Amino acid sequence: MNEKLVDKDLARLFENAFPNTLDTTVRWHVDETAKHKSSKKSWNAAAWKGPQSFIVTGDINAEWLRDSTNQLAQYQLLAKKDKEIHQLILGAINTQAEYVIGSPYCNAFQPPPPSGLNPTFQGDGDNVHPVYEQSFVFECKYELDSLAHFLSLSNQFYNHTGSTEFLNGRWLLALDTLLGVLTEQSKGTFNEKSGAYQGNEYTFQRQTSIGTETLGLSGVGNPLASGTGLVRSAFRPSDDATILGFFIPANAMISVELKRTAQILLKTNKKNIAKSAYKWGETIEKGVWEHGVVTHKKYGEVFAFEVDGYGSHILMDDANLPSLLALPLLGFTDTNNKIYQNTRRMILDKSGNPYYLTGDDFNGIGGPHVGLRSAWPMSVLVQAMTSDDDQEIMKCLGAVKNVSRNGLIHESVNVDYARTYTRSWFAWANSVFAQTILDLAHRKPHLLFGEGAEAYTL
């Protein structure tokens, strides 16, 4: 790949970014069931069977379900031909399954008990229901996309290998647990028939001075309507609280992943749970189209970022994935879809998206997580992967290259002074860069390798 790339700065970035997850974030891996050690704590004998992989987010010794799935995505292409990669990803699936079984409402997790690694405690003073074990969970923000990413990791693995060896009793228990969360979180705030307040199984309150770090109304968040087909997400993939709990990108993503999962289950003759997963996928997809599409006075019909089912909606996009910009990458809609095209124009325009940030050094989508002057290179890479315009794609690649002077991709950069950034390297963003180069190498090889170049696939 590096020899083929005409732009040697992009080549060096790819050389650094592609292996970054393997180099820095695989904190623990075993190819077979880890044995109990007398010096370590005990665990459920039915759990932690087979290969296991603990993939940390980078500079924090904890695993986010979303981050780890995205960090491994570029290696899925190699899983069929490379046994070590195959076992690493299979281990990651098994580990995520245990996390979902143990605490399905949580987003970030401590090292698995068999690893012998010490947990890291935040001490943020969180008051969360359902309660969780702090030695097992690093943070318990309920984010619907975390569950979608668990499914996505398995679906990608099957798509690239054809293997169903992850479909064991623990994985099926994790799926059943996930479907239980969907049932609980698709309820409205008030009973649909009686109008009585019915609360929510998940509540979150944190002692903080940052509004996006906690939920209002005693940890429940703003009211949501019943009967929408949508599923609540208390937090966004940025780990910021939702304003209106029906977060559209996560609903779109999980609708796709549920239907993909159903197809795998059908092929393995698990008809009942396949039917349930597919029905959920259809219901949520219908909810997105019915409640997640609104009319903008300038851009026409667009996807809202968040809705409440009562008619209120938030129009914006955030850099973190899943996002509205990434809807085609999620498989929810085509880039040529008129509503998506309208949405894309809106969220890549300062007058349409309050978090589309412009400055002397960089332009891109940011979000509340890092403030109003910092945009995420990851959003510009997603812009490139959802574009068919050669000029736009090259502009995106050039912009990211110019703010990645350390040879790796930052989490965010100050749009007016790019030497000010968050995280000197960010494993998730490095993986998205690698995925962007691989996408273009296959889809637009002439942009990377010169006129007349043939498509390249790993």
Buried (B, 14 or more C-beta within 10 A) or exposed (E): BEEBBEBEBBBBBBBBBBBBBBEBBBBBBBBEBBEBEEEBEEBEEEBBBBBBBBBBBBEBBBBBBBBBBBBBBBBBBBBBEBEEBBBBBBBBBBBBBBBBBBBBBBBBBBBBBBBEBEBEEBEEEBEBBBEBEBEBBBBBBBBBBBBBBBBBBBBBBBEBBEBBBBBBEBBBBBBEBBBEBBEBBBBBBBEEEEEEEEEBBBBBBBEEEEEBBBBEEEBBBBBBBBEBBBBBBBBBBBBBBBBBBBBBBBBBBBBBBBBBBBEBBBEEEBEEBBEBBBBBBBBBBBBBBEBBBBEBEEBBEBBBBBBBBBEBBBBBBBBBBBBBBBBBBBBBBEBEBEBBBBBBBBBBEEEBBBBBBEBEBBBBBBBBBBEEBBBBBBBBBBBBBBBEEEEBBBBBBBBBBBBBEEEBBBBBBBBBEBEBBBBEBBBBBBBBBBBBBBBBBEEBBBBBBEEEBEEBEB
